[in-house]
Amino acid sequence: MTRLRARYLRRGGAPDNRERGQGVVEFALLVPVFMLLLLAMLEFGFVFDHTLTIQYASREGARVGGALANGGGPLGCNAGQSPNAATVDPLIIAAVTRVLKSPGSRVDISHVPRIEIYKADGNGDQIGSNVNTWSYTPGAGPSVDGQQLDYSPGTTGWGACYRQNGVNPDSIGVRLVYTYRMQSGLGSILRFFGGTGWSTITVSDRTVMSLNPTN
């Protein structure tokens, strides 16, 4: 009876050492999967937050550009025409950077190498070479409201005094490209398993608006 009782306990009454060992192995195999999923969800939240900031920045830039048009003066590039045209694009850049550098922003502005202001067609695409490029140069740009911008003008293919805001207004687009760097250890884990280029993600956004009729 004692021998039968011991055999019963081993088979059905309590788990033996082999079953406990199997449970430990299964747990050890599942933990990395759960950790990977947790890091992926955490990283997705960071990317989503940064993307929202980039989108808001491009919208704010396009909104300012649409409102200012050619600066409020008569259209043209001659003497006495468009007297405020030189301030239009700096104000657009100031609006963009104000969002990127706001207290709630997690975006590293140095990872936005350039901001583009361009003339857009009905699909929001750039028309020809009508684009102005501003490059990241911290504290070396034009002054707006007494503060130096972190971007300086480069190529200018669409001067403010050429922007039509009459019966058939032009559309202005503001485009940003941002290099997001992973905040958690997910990139390192993926590279360990053979992935390449997992430490950064390219986030781009553009906003297009029609120029408001100010003349």
N, C-alpha and C positions, 0 to 999 in steps of 0.2 A: 504493500500500500504506500509506503514511504517513497519507493522508487517511482511509482505511477504518479504520485502527487507532484514530485519534483519535475517529472517530464511534462505534466500538465502546465505547471507554472512557467516552464521555459517556452512552451509552444503558444499558449494563449493567455496565460495569466499576466505576464509581464514581458516587455521587449528584451531580447537578448542583446549582447554587445554588438553583434553584426548589424541589427536594426538601428541601434543608436549611432553607430558609425556611418550608416547610410544617410541618416538624417543630417548629420554634421556635414557630409560631403554635399548634399543637395543644397543646404543652406549656404555653404561657401560658394557654390556655383551661382546661386540666385542673387546674392548680395551685390556683386559687381554690376549685374544687369539693372537692378533697382537704382544703384548709385548713378549709373550712366543715364538712365531715364530722368532722374532727379536733376542732374546737371544740365541735361538738354532742355528741360522745362525752365530752369533758372536762366539759362543763356537766351532762350527764346524771349523771355520777359525783358531782358536787357536790350536785345536787338529791337524789339517792338517799341520800347521806350525811346531809344535813340532815333528810330525811324520817325516817330511822331514829331520829335523836335526838328528834324531835318525838313519834314513836310511843312510844319508851321513856319519855319524860317523862309522857305521858298514862297509860301503864300504871302507872308508879310512883305517880302521884297517886291513881289509882283503887284500887290495892292498899292504900295507907295509909288511904284513906277507908273501904274495906271492913273493914279491921281495927279501926279506931277506933269506927265506928258513932257512937253518941251520947256517947262519952267514957267509957263503962264504968259510968256511974251509972244509977239508976232512970230509966226513960223519963218525960218530962214537962218542963214549963217552969216549974213552981212552985218555991218555995224548997225547997232540999234535994234537988232532982231534977236529974239530969244535971249534976253539979258541974263536969265537965270539958268541957262542950259548947262553951264559947267557944274552946277550943284546937284543936278538930277541924279546921276549915277552914284555919286558919293552918298547921297541920302538913301538910295536903294541899298547900297552895301551896308550902311549904318543900321538900317532896319533889319537886315539879315543877321548881322553879327550881334545885334542887341538880343535877338532870340537865342542864338547859339551860346551866348555868354550869360544868359539869365540865371538867377540863383537856382532855379529848379532844373537846369539843363545838366545832363551828364555827358554831353558831347565834348570831346576834346577838339577845340577849334583848329589846332595845328594839323588835324587829320582831315580837314576840308581844304585841300590845296588850292582850289580856285572856285570862283563864283562867276557864272556867265550870265550876261544880260543880252537877249537876242530878240530879233523880229520874228514872229511866229506866223505860220499859216493857219488855215482853218482846222488842221489836225493837231496843232500845237508843235509842229516841227519847225526847225530853224529854216529861214529862207536865205539861201545862198550863204554869203560871207557876212551877213548882217549880225555880227555878234561882238560884244565887248567882253574881254576877259580880264578878270581881276585876280591877281595871284597873292598868296599868303605871304605877307612881309610884316611880322608883328611890330606894331608901333611905328611903322614907317610910311603909312598911307596918308592921304589928305586929311585935313582937320575938319571935323564936323561937330558943331556945338562945343568947341574948345578941346576936343579929344581926338588924338590921332587914330585913324583907322588901322586895322591889322591887315588890310589888303591894299595893294597898289595897282593902278591901271596898267594893263599891258596893251594888247592889240585893241584897236577901236574900229569896228566896222559898221557901227550904227550910231552915229552921233545923235544926241538928244534933239538938236534943232531940225532933224530930218523926220521926226516922228509925227505922223499925221493923226490928228484927233478931231477931224471934222465930221462930215456926213458918213464917210466910210473909214472909221478909225482903224489904225494899225493895232495889232495885238503884241503885247510885250511878254516875253517869257523870262523867268529866272530859274537857272538850273544849278544844282549843287551835286557834287560827288563826294561821298564821305567814306573813309576807310574805318570800319568798325573793328576794334580789337577785342577779342573774347575776354570777358571779365572773370570767368571761372576756369577750372582746369580741364574743361572739356576738350579744348584744342590739343593740349598735350597728350591726353588719353587717346584721341583719334590718331595723332601722329605716331604714337607708340604701336598702334595696330596697323600701321602702314599708310595712313592717310597723309596727303601732302597739301599744304596751303590752307590748313584748317585754323590757323591762328587769327586770320582776318576775314572780314566779309565786306564786300563793296555795297554800299547803300547809296542809291541815287534818287533824286526827285526833281521834278520841275513843276512850275505853276505858270499858267498862261492867262492873262486878262486883257480885255480891250482897253485902250486908252480912253479915259473919260473926256467928254467934250468940254473943254475949258475955254475955248475961244468964242 
